[in-house]
Amino acid sequence: MNNNKSKMDSAATRFWDQYIEFVQKQGIKGIACRWYVKRVVQYTQTYPDQKLLAHTLKLVTRFLEDESRNTKLKDWPLIQTADAIQKLFVMINVPCLDKADWAHW
């Protein structure tokens, strides 16, 4: 069992390293890359039973709407969250990517 956990941890580490490299190529610099990971982790933890490639416009919209109702959250973290999710979806080519109104967020 430890061997399987180690493989899963290694795969997760590689995935996040690839994501960080991807967002850096998109112009995200420095510590902001880690915040992008944090935002995406928060999003994925909201839907733990859903594979990322199966995410729908409804899930993304619900998440971003819920985040927008958070009165403690300023505009820029919401914008960063939407951008982080969009970049994730571009990286892995999620089918609902083109249906979302990313500019709205």
N, C-alpha and C positions, 0 to 999 in steps of 0.2 A: 504494500500500500504506500509506503514512503516513496518508492520509486515512481509511482503514478503521480503523487502529489508534487514531487520534484519536477517531473516532466510538465505538469500543468503550470507550475510556477515559472518554469523556464519559458514555456510558450507565451504566458502572459507578459513576462518581461520583454520578450522579443516583440510582441504586438505593440506594447507601449513605446518601446524604442523606435519602432517603425512609425508610429503615430507622431512622435516628437520630431523625427526626421522629416516627415511629411509636412507638418505645420511650419517647421523652420523653412522649408523650401517655399512655403506660401507666404513667407515674410514675417512670421511670428518670431519674436526675439526673446532671448534670455529667460527670465523666470516666468514670463507669460506662458511659455510652453507647458510648464508644470501646472499652471492654473487651467490651461486647456484640458489637460489630462484629468484634473480634479473635477472639472465641469462635466466631462464625458462620463467619468466614473459615477458621479451623482446621477446622471441620466440613466445609465445602464442598470444601476442598482434599483431604480424605480420600477423597472420591468425585468426582473431577474430570470423569469421563465421564457422570455422572448429572445430568440436568436436575432442578432443585429440585422441580418439580411432580410428578416421577416418583419421588421419594423414598418409601421404604416404612418401615413400623414396624420392620422387620428392620434396615434401615440405621441408623436412629436408635438403636435399642436396642444394636446392636453398638458403635456409636461411644461411647455413654454408658457401656456396660459396660467397654470398653477404657479410657476415661478414669477410671472408678472404680477400676480396678486400678493406676493410677499412684500409687505410694506417696508420691511427692513432693507430690501434689495434696491439699490440704485439702478439707474438705467444701464450703466456700462457693464455690470456683471451679467445682466440679461442679454445684452448684445454679444458679449463674449461667449456666453453659454450657447446661444444660437449659432454663432460662428464656429464654435468648437464641434458641435453636433454636425453642422453642415460639412465641415472638413472631414470628419470621421466618415460620414456617408459617402463623400466623394472618394475617399481613400479605398473604401471597401465596396463601392458601387452598389449602394442600397437602392432598390428599385423606386422607392417613393421620393428619391432625391429631387427630381425635377418638378414634383407636384407641390412642394412646399413654397410658401411665399417668404423666402429668407429675408428679403429686403424689409418686410413688415417688422420683423423682430430686430 
